[in-house]
Amino acid sequence: IRSNMKLGFIFTNYNNTKYTEFVVNSILNLQLLSEYMIVIVDNNSDLDNIKRLQTLESKQGNVSVIFSEKNLGYFRGLNAGINYLKNKFDFELCIIGNNDLIFPIDFISNLIRNKSLFEKFPVISPNIITMDGIHQNPHVIREISKIRELFYDLFYTNYVLAKIIKVAARLTKFLTDRSDEKEHEISRPIYQGYGACYILTQVFFYHFNELWAPTFLMGEEFFLSKQLESRHYQFYYEPSIVVKHFCHATVNKMPGKSLWRMGKESHKLYRQYVKLNK
């Protein structure tokens, strides 16, 4: 991988085109960037958002927008972008994620410094930092505790109970928060990387055509970990590759109960693979 590396970027968009404009501008400002293509998959947004995307596409020759006639969800939307990109551009790395990201100006130079990782691992999880400085990786280093798994089951039993658990978790954050993210300075293989952004290498595309996407939304981190595990791989977390994240720009537009129902469906499938009685 050289300084003029070929990069593909894929993001999903749903009624929040202003974030897509932000992320595209951050890519245009990157140092050392010479060959790239940006694919936006719009998940059936309203007319105003579609018009803004059409304007963005017409102004930037390296930006292509796929206007889906239905909401594909997160990973399925990214897969539409992956399949489009593979036919249009001979990329070396594919950076995928939410559209509410900002790539710091030294993003490319940090990729180049870590080029040896891209020959060994299929998926690199970057150091995702929210705008208020919270680290979201390494998301899950080894496994999720049995007690936390029990709370997940309770959370998806009943919507009212879920709201109570959410408030209780917020009030007792200092006790209930997992400590994995506190180890954000350590480069290592991890069990699950946070789903807002991944870097897919040629190792990934040697083994897989696209992301495993059994659900519409939620649980993507786990299902990608199972996909990698099927070829005896893990995510690799690299703290020097930094990405900024506005966080929840899409899901905040969705009604709480709808989001909870999607999570419940995802959790049902998750529980088929992760048994509590083991």
Kinemage of the C-alpha trace (Angstrom):
@kinemage 1
@onewidth
@group {chain A} dominant
@subgroup {mainchain}
@vectorlist {calphas} color= white
{ca ile a 1} P 0.000 0.000 0.000
{ca arg a 2} L 1.434 3.322 -1.102
{ca ser a 3} L 0.727 6.937 -0.346
{ca asn a 4} L -1.571 6.970 -3.376
{ca met a 5} L -3.553 4.000 -2.086
{ca lys a 6} L -6.943 3.277 -3.630
{ca leu a 7} L -9.692 3.675 -1.054
{ca gly a 8} L -13.382 2.926 -1.269
{ca phe a 9} L -15.747 4.577 1.221
{ca ile a 10} L -19.323 3.351 1.738
{ca phe a 11} L -21.945 4.934 4.003
{ca thr a 12} L -25.683 4.548 4.516
{ca asn a 13} L -27.962 7.596 4.608
{ca tyr a 14} L -31.462 7.918 6.033
{ca asn a 15} L -33.044 11.367 6.326
{ca asn a 16} L -29.830 12.950 7.644
{ca thr a 17} L -27.980 14.113 4.537
{ca lys a 18} L -26.226 16.923 6.401
{ca tyr a 19} L -24.029 14.257 8.042
{ca thr a 20} L -23.268 12.745 4.636
{ca glu a 21} L -22.148 16.197 3.487
{ca phe a 22} L -19.898 16.469 6.566
{ca val a 23} L -18.262 13.069 6.023
{ca val a 24} L -17.718 13.652 2.290
{ca asn a 25} L -16.062 17.023 2.996
{ca ser a 26} L -13.782 15.424 5.590
{ca ile a 27} L -12.662 12.850 2.981
{ca leu a 28} L -12.029 15.568 0.385
{ca asn a 29} L -9.741 17.297 2.903
{ca leu a 30} L -7.594 14.224 3.634
{ca gln a 31} L -3.847 14.507 3.079
{ca leu a 32} L -2.201 12.105 0.591
{ca leu a 33} L -5.525 11.024 -0.884
{ca ser a 34} L -5.247 10.509 -4.643
{ca glu a 35} L -7.510 7.676 -5.787
{ca tyr a 36} L -10.822 7.100 -4.053
{ca met a 37} L -14.512 6.522 -4.582
{ca ile a 38} L -17.341 7.331 -2.187
{ca val a 39} L -20.612 5.388 -2.385
{ca ile a 40} L -23.678 6.576 -0.473
{ca val a 41} L -26.583 4.155 -0.120
{ca asp a 42} L -29.761 6.096 0.578
{ca asn a 43} L -32.334 4.037 2.460
{ca asn a 44} L -35.442 5.625 0.917
{ca ser a 45} L -35.153 9.081 2.496
{ca asp a 46} L -37.683 11.891 2.009
{ca leu a 47} L -37.625 14.165 -1.043
{ca asp a 48} L -35.632 17.007 0.557
{ca asn a 49} L -32.832 14.642 1.559
{ca ile a 50} L -32.825 12.996 -1.873
{ca lys a 51} L -32.455 16.399 -3.560
{ca arg a 52} L -29.478 17.246 -1.333
{ca leu a 53} L -27.856 13.925 -2.225
{ca gln a 54} L -28.440 14.537 -5.938
{ca thr a 55} L -26.749 17.941 -5.605
{ca leu a 56} L -23.818 16.381 -3.737
{ca glu a 57} L -23.415 13.690 -6.400
{ca ser a 58} L -23.540 16.200 -9.262
{ca lys a 59} L -20.858 18.415 -7.661
{ca gln a 60} L -18.394 15.640 -6.772
{ca gly a 61} L -17.191 13.298 -9.508
{ca asn a 62} L -15.940 10.715 -6.994
{ca val a 63} L -19.298 10.411 -5.201
{ca ser a 64} L -21.989 7.948 -6.337
{ca val a 65} L -25.389 7.644 -4.682
{ca ile a 66} L -27.535 4.521 -4.769
{ca phe a 67} L -31.162 5.494 -4.236
{ca ser a 68} L -32.864 2.421 -2.793
{ca glu a 69} L -36.632 2.200 -3.216
{ca lys a 70} L -36.909 0.657 0.245
{ca asn a 71} L -35.045 0.934 3.524
{ca leu a 72} L -32.493 -1.898 3.374
{ca gly a 73} L -31.218 -1.395 6.928
{ca tyr a 74} L -27.594 -0.984 7.923
{ca phe a 75} L -25.443 -3.955 6.790
{ca arg a 76} L -27.760 -4.781 3.874
{ca gly a 77} L -27.431 -1.177 2.751
{ca leu a 78} L -23.639 -1.375 3.048
{ca asn a 79} L -23.733 -4.602 1.007
{ca ala a 80} L -25.532 -2.768 -1.802
{ca gly a 81} L -22.668 -0.277 -1.718
{ca ile a 82} L -20.002 -3.010 -1.613
{ca asn a 83} L -21.443 -4.797 -4.647
{ca tyr a 84} L -21.667 -1.513 -6.563
{ca leu a 85} L -18.117 -0.465 -5.622
{ca lys a 86} L -16.595 -3.823 -6.607
{ca asn a 87} L -17.912 -3.349 -10.144
{ca lys a 88} L -16.740 0.254 -10.463
{ca phe a 89} L -13.430 0.649 -8.663
{ca asp a 90} L -10.345 -1.477 -7.979
{ca phe a 91} L -9.913 -0.531 -4.307
{ca glu a 92} L -7.267 -1.740 -1.862
{ca leu a 93} L -9.199 -0.958 1.315
{ca cys a 94} L -12.926 -0.451 1.825
{ca ile a 95} L -13.959 1.843 4.690
{ca ile a 96} L -17.595 1.286 5.645
{ca gly a 97} L -19.873 2.766 8.260
{ca asn a 98} L -22.475 5.212 9.412
{ca asn a 99} L -22.564 8.555 7.633
{ca asp a 100} L -22.144 10.509 10.900
{ca leu a 101} L -18.349 10.167 10.854
{ca ile a 102} L -15.505 12.628 10.380
{ca phe a 103} L -12.112 11.469 9.107
{ca pro a 104} L -9.210 13.443 10.647
{ca ile a 105} L -6.725 14.974 8.212
{ca asp a 106} L -4.015 12.415 9.115
{ca phe a 107} L -6.294 9.389 8.531
{ca ile a 108} L -4.413 8.241 5.399
{ca ser a 109} L -0.930 8.587 6.913
{ca asn a 110} L -2.102 6.474 9.863
{ca leu a 111} L -3.409 3.826 7.444
{ca ile a 112} L -0.030 3.747 5.689
{ca arg a 113} L 1.810 3.274 8.994
{ca asn a 114} L -0.312 0.194 9.688
{ca lys a 115} L -0.152 -1.405 6.238
{ca ser a 116} L 1.187 -4.704 7.647
{ca leu a 117} L -2.125 -5.248 9.472
{ca phe a 118} L -4.079 -5.164 6.215
{ca glu a 119} L -2.221 -8.218 4.942
{ca lys a 120} L -3.038 -10.262 8.071
{ca phe a 121} L -6.561 -9.334 9.202
{ca pro a 122} L -9.867 -9.101 7.310
{ca val a 123} L -11.417 -6.323 9.411
{ca ile a 124} L -9.675 -3.480 11.230
{ca ser a 125} L -11.624 -1.623 13.913
{ca pro a 126} L -10.414 1.974 14.193
{ca asn a 127} L -10.259 4.139 17.298
{ca ile a 128} L -13.782 5.624 17.166
{ca ile a 129} L -14.099 8.713 19.363
{ca thr a 130} L -17.352 10.623 19.867
{ca met a 131} L -17.400 14.412 19.575
{ca asp a 132} L -17.379 14.679 23.371
{ca gly a 133} L -14.292 12.472 23.665
{ca ile a 134} L -15.773 9.056 24.540
{ca his a 135} L -13.913 6.051 23.090
{ca gln a 136} L -16.224 3.417 21.555
{ca asn a 137} L -13.549 0.798 20.847
{ca pro a 138} L -12.378 -1.790 21.711
{ca his a 139} L -16.077 -2.612 21.953
{ca val a 140} L -15.836 -6.173 23.338
{ca ile a 141} L -12.326 -7.508 23.941
{ca arg a 142} L -13.092 -11.115 24.929
{ca glu a 143} L -16.688 -11.917 25.845
{ca ile a 144} L -19.821 -10.536 27.468
{ca ser a 145} L -20.432 -11.557 31.090
{ca lys a 146} L -23.309 -13.909 31.984
{ca ile a 147} L -24.891 -11.250 34.227
{ca arg a 148} L -24.939 -8.746 31.366
{ca glu a 149} L -26.385 -11.436 29.066
{ca leu a 150} L -29.222 -11.959 31.585
{ca phe a 151} L -29.931 -8.230 31.560
{ca tyr a 152} L -30.081 -8.312 27.748
{ca asp a 153} L -32.760 -11.015 28.010
{ca leu a 154} L -34.709 -8.934 30.532
{ca phe a 155} L -34.340 -5.822 28.389
{ca tyr a 156} L -35.991 -7.525 25.425
{ca thr a 157} L -38.791 -9.131 27.461
{ca asn a 158} L -40.916 -6.014 27.738
{ca tyr a 159} L -40.639 -2.448 26.394
{ca val a 160} L -41.616 -0.753 29.694
{ca leu a 161} L -39.079 -2.893 31.553
{ca ala a 162} L -36.502 -1.975 28.907
{ca lys a 163} L -37.072 1.731 29.616
{ca ile a 164} L -36.647 1.145 33.365
{ca ile a 165} L -33.409 -0.800 32.804
{ca lys a 166} L -32.137 1.983 30.534
{ca val a 167} L -32.762 4.654 33.189
{ca ala a 168} L -31.200 2.478 35.910
{ca ala a 169} L -28.135 1.857 33.733
{ca arg a 170} L -27.755 5.594 33.132
{ca leu a 171} L -27.978 6.365 36.855
{ca thr a 172} L -25.477 3.649 37.800
{ca lys a 173} L -23.147 4.158 34.832
{ca phe a 174} L -20.051 4.209 37.045
{ca leu a 175} L -20.937 0.693 38.256
{ca thr a 176} L -22.548 -0.917 35.206
{ca asp a 177} L -20.416 0.318 32.292
{ca arg a 178} L -18.138 -2.279 30.743
{ca ser a 179} L -14.458 -1.411 31.112
{ca asp a 180} L -13.304 -2.625 27.672
{ca glu a 181} L -13.269 0.866 26.127
{ca lys a 182} L -10.889 2.053 28.857
{ca glu a 183} L -8.216 -0.093 27.173
{ca his a 184} L -8.388 2.023 24.024
{ca glu a 185} L -4.622 2.571 23.850
{ca ile a 186} L -3.828 -1.122 23.306
{ca ser a 187} L -3.544 -2.557 19.782
{ca arg a 188} L -4.854 -6.173 19.685
{ca pro a 189} L -7.274 -8.729 18.253
{ca ile a 190} L -10.748 -8.293 19.820
{ca tyr a 191} L -14.049 -10.190 19.905
{ca gln a 192} L -16.250 -7.359 18.586
{ca gly a 193} L -15.478 -3.945 17.120
{ca tyr a 194} L -17.994 -1.094 17.402
{ca gly a 195} L -20.307 -1.061 14.380
{ca ala a 196} L -20.082 2.621 13.362
{ca cys a 197} L -16.971 2.065 11.216
{ca tyr a 198} L -14.885 -0.818 9.881
{ca ile a 199} L -11.992 -1.112 7.468
{ca leu a 200} L -12.375 -4.148 5.195
{ca thr a 201} L -9.123 -5.447 3.712
{ca gln a 202} L -8.416 -7.703 0.733
{ca val a 203} L -8.179 -10.596 3.234
{ca phe a 204} L -11.895 -10.061 3.912
{ca phe a 205} L -12.776 -10.093 0.213
{ca tyr a 206} L -10.657 -13.195 -0.366
{ca his a 207} L -12.964 -15.086 2.016
{ca phe a 208} L -16.290 -13.254 1.676
{ca asn a 209} L -18.297 -11.461 -1.011
{ca glu a 210} L -20.137 -9.221 1.432
{ca leu a 211} L -21.131 -8.723 5.076
{ca trp a 212} L -23.335 -11.307 6.767
{ca ala a 213} L -26.551 -9.359 7.337
{ca pro a 214} L -29.269 -11.553 8.906
{ca thr a 215} L -31.011 -8.594 10.610
{ca phe a 216} L -32.362 -5.217 9.490
{ca leu a 217} L -30.645 -3.256 12.258
{ca met a 218} L -28.838 -3.897 15.579
{ca gly a 219} L -26.399 -6.644 16.533
{ca glu a 220} L -24.147 -6.150 13.510
{ca glu a 221} L -20.987 -6.363 15.633
{ca phe a 222} L -21.856 -9.878 16.789
{ca phe a 223} L -22.869 -11.190 13.372
{ca leu a 224} L -19.684 -9.882 11.785
{ca ser a 225} L -17.678 -11.523 14.576
{ca lys a 226} L -19.391 -14.853 13.758
{ca gln a 227} L -18.635 -14.362 10.067
{ca leu a 228} L -14.942 -13.793 10.810
{ca glu a 229} L -14.883 -16.710 13.242
{ca ser a 230} L -16.090 -19.010 10.442
{ca arg a 231} L -12.674 -18.465 8.813
{ca his a 232} L -10.752 -18.465 12.114
{ca tyr a 233} L -10.278 -14.696 12.264
{ca gln a 234} L -11.054 -11.882 14.701
{ca phe a 235} L -11.411 -8.130 14.436
{ca tyr a 236} L -8.151 -6.245 14.976
{ca tyr a 237} L -8.328 -2.998 16.938
{ca glu a 238} L -5.766 -0.338 16.021
{ca pro a 239} L -5.820 2.816 18.211
{ca ser a 240} L -3.629 4.956 15.937
{ca ile a 241} L -6.291 4.929 13.173
{ca val a 242} L -8.736 7.498 14.514
{ca val a 243} L -12.281 8.270 13.306
{ca lys a 244} L -14.576 10.873 14.898
{ca his a 245} L -18.246 9.996 15.432
{ca phe a 246} L -21.286 12.224 15.972
{ca cys a 247} L -23.067 9.080 17.290
{ca his a 248} L -26.681 7.931 16.820
{ca ala a 249} L -27.506 10.426 14.069
{ca thr a 250} L -29.763 7.861 12.360
{ca val a 251} L -31.258 5.844 15.213
{ca asn a 252} L -32.217 9.035 17.076
{ca lys a 253} L -34.649 9.711 14.223
{ca met a 254} L -36.443 6.431 14.878
{ca pro a 255} L -39.222 5.954 17.480
{ca gly a 256} L -37.950 4.263 20.641
{ca lys a 257} L -40.375 1.353 20.423
{ca ser a 258} L -39.517 0.636 16.763
{ca leu a 259} L -35.834 0.561 17.634
{ca trp a 260} L -36.513 -1.721 20.609
{ca arg a 261} L -38.505 -4.135 18.383
{ca met a 262} L -35.621 -4.288 15.902
{ca gly a 263} L -33.251 -4.976 18.774
{ca lys a 264} L -35.559 -7.712 20.042
{ca glu a 265} L -35.558 -9.463 16.653
{ca ser a 266} L -31.781 -9.218 16.486
{ca his a 267} L -31.440 -10.511 20.054
{ca lys a 268} L -33.654 -13.511 19.255
{ca leu a 269} L -31.241 -14.532 16.503
{ca tyr a 270} L -28.227 -13.719 18.683
{ca arg a 271} L -29.540 -16.054 21.402
{ca gln a 272} L -29.541 -18.941 18.909
{ca tyr a 273} L -25.739 -18.645 18.798
{ca val a 274} L -24.978 -17.562 22.362
{ca lys a 275} L -26.581 -19.904 24.898
{ca leu a 276} L -26.805 -18.880 28.547
{ca asn a 277} L -26.850 -22.457 29.838
{ca lys a 278} L -23.296 -23.147 28.630
